[in-house]
Amino acid sequence: MVGFLTSLIRRRGISPSRLAREIGVSHATVSRWLSGKDVPSPQSCEKLADYGGIRVEWLLSLARYLPALETAGATQWPEFREYARLKYPNELDEDVIAMIEDLIERRRRKREVEGR
């Protein structure tokens, strides 16, 4: 969970305080999450999933509310970050993964605007 939160903060270019404000929790709560002393509640997992653009089930499994998700099958594609870590564990660092995720998100938004 700590890795996800750290990555989310870095990818969005925000402070922990801003993350707290934007998802409606206290700064102290986010600090406990980042230190590993606590995990987000299921409700906070929903907010974080929405904010981070990821599946809530994945985040709930990170917080151990659900069993660990199995590797995605043919009908269920993994998030890019999961795929990149499995496929290219030594070639792609967090900055490159974040950059590619940003490009993917920009393309998705462009397609939405174009009505595809």
Buried (B, 14 or more C-beta within 10 A) or exposed (E): BEEBBBBBBEBBEBEBEBBBBEBEBEBEBBBBBBEEEBBBEEEBBBBBBEEBEBBBEBBBBBBEBBEEBEEEEEEEEBBBBBEBBEEEEEEBEBEEBBEBBEEEEEEEEEEEEEEE
